[in-house]
Amino acid sequence: MGLFLYETTIFGVIEDTGSDVPMNSYEEKLSILSEMIAFARIDEQMKQSEYLFLQGVARLLRIDQPTFEHLLKNKVEPKRLKSQAERLVQFHRLLLLMNVDQEQHRLEIHELHNIGLRMGLPPSAIDQVLEVMYLYPDNAIPPDVLIRIFRAHYN
């Protein structure tokens, strides 16, 4: 299941690697990025590492810099991602974003858990991901591990 639209190094976006996830509409892309920006601000601030990560995601979503800057100041109406694959990609992006500054606050973990629930992801899978992320360098759980966890909870 080639779900992930990008590969990462230590939280650096390398390239768009292609995917079997259907391309989102422009409005969905804006919603995805807006949700990520709001999540980055959950602790009342946005660090440079978070800004750069979001900027990389914006480029991959083909959102130009002026639009990205506009989203930093204005929210867009949220759109529910249609497929389970799209929701897993977004959950993984948010997980990487939470860890990009190498800090996890209780509020961030709690909010990520709630976002996953609102996406319709299985609570036990979300909990397992949030537990095992600490086993990986910089808490960056690999996409294949994330996929295996969610697959196990859907079976």
N, C-alpha and C positions, 0 to 999 in steps of 0.2 A: 504494500500500500504506500505509494509515493506521495505522501501528503504535503510535505513541507516545501514552501515556495522559495526557501532560501537556506543556505548553509551558514553556520556560524563558526567562528573561531572563538576565542574568549570574548564572547558577546559582540564581535565585529561582524557585520554583514559582509559576505564575500560576493555572492552573485545570485541571480535568479537561476535556479537549477531546473526549472520546469516542474510540472506537477500534473496529477490527474484530478486536482481540485478544479471545478469550474471557475472561470474567471468571474470575479464579482463585478457588479455594476458600479459605476462611479459613485453613486450615492452610498452603496454598501462599503466601498473603500473609505469614503469620508467618515462613515459611522465607525468602522474598524479603528481608524486612526484617532478619531475623537475619543472613543472609549479608552484607548491606550493612553492618551494625553491625560484624561481625567484620572486614570489609575496611577500614572506617574506623580500626580499632584496629591495623592491621598495623604501623604505625610507633610502636606503644606508647602512643599518645595519641589523643584525639579532640578536635579543635579546635571552637570555637564554631560556625564556619561549617559544619563537617561535621554537628554535632548539629542545627543548624537545617535543613539540607538533608534529613537523615534524618527529622526531625519532619514536614517537608512531604510527603515520600513516604508516611509513615505516615498522614497525613490523607487523601491521595489513595487509599490502599489501604483507607481507612475502618477504620483501627486506632486505637482510642482512646488517650488519653495514658497512663492507668495500664498498659495492655498494652504500650505503647511503652517505658515506664520499666522494666517487667518484662523485656522483651527486652534492654535494656541490661545487665541483670545475669545473664540466663539465656539460653542458646542453646536453639533448638528443633531437632528432627530435620529435616535438610534434605530437601526434596522436589524431585525433578527436574521442571523445567518441561516440559510436554508438547509444545508447539508451537515451531517454529523462531521464529515471531514473538515469542512470550513470552521466549525466550532472548535475542533481539536487544534487546528492550526492557530486560531486566535488564542485559545487557552495557552498554547505553548509560547506564543509571542509574549503574552502577559507574564508568564512564568519567567521567561528570560529577562523581560523588562524589570521585574521585581528584583532580580538578582544582579542586574548590570552594575549597580553601585556597591555590590558585595555586602549589602545590609538587607536584613529582612526584619521589618517591624511587625509586631502582632497585628496591627491594623491592616497592613498590606496583605498578610497571610489570610486574615479573616475576609477581607474584601475579595481576594482572588477566589477563595472558597465560594463566596456568595455569587460571584460572577459565573463561576462554573455551574452552580446550581441553577441560576437563571437561564443558562444555555441548555439546560436539560441533561447535563453530564451526570453520571452516577456518583452519588456522594462518597461511596466507598473508594472509587477510583481516584477521585479528587484527593481524598485523604491520603491514599497510598502514594500518589505523586508528590504531595507536599512532605511526606516522610522520607521517601527515597532520594529526593533531590540532593540531600546532604551527602550522599555517597559519591557524588560526582564533582570533579574540579569546578570551582566557582558555582556550584549548585546548578550547573547547566545540564539538566537531564537530557540525554540524547533522544532525538525524535523516535527512534525505533523502540526505545524502552518505554516511552510515553504511549506509543501505539499498542505495545504488548499489554501494558497495564489496562488500558481501556478495553482492548479486545477481550481480555480475561473477564472483565466485569460485565460485558455484554453477552457472554456465553452462558 
